[in-house]
Amino acid sequence: MTYRIAYVDQAERARRAMSSEVREAFDRAMASTIGKDPYGQGSSPAGTKDEPDRRLATVYDSFVCYYVAKGPRAVTAVKIVRR
């Protein structure tokens, strides 16, 4: 099952600040990890037990905070922090 990946403005700005080579590798890593299994890939819950769809993961040397939508099968990254 594949999830569509979207970025809110703040996350998109962080993504665009990456060099083109890093951004391309980051995008591939997002698609092959969180885009395929947003609850796996070493991710952890970032919200309360009532909010299991808010997640944190490390993807290609970046910390990514994201929400998982089950209905339309989408992942929305809300924050990206490069290490």
C-alpha positions, 0 to 999 in steps of 0.5 A: 500500500502506498501513501501520498506524501504532502508537506505543509508550508514550514516542512516544504520550506525546509525541504526546499532549503536542501541541496538538490542532491540531498532533496532528491535522496530525501524524497526517495527515502520518504517514498520508500519508507514512510510512503510505504509504511508510515507506522513502521520504519522506526517511527514512533508516536509523537502524540498522546495515546488518543492521537496515534496518527501523529508520528516522528521518524528519522528519514535520510538524516532528517527528523520528520514529524508527520500525520497519517490519514487513513481515509485518503492514505496520505502522509502530511509532513509538518516539520523537517529538521536536518541533523 
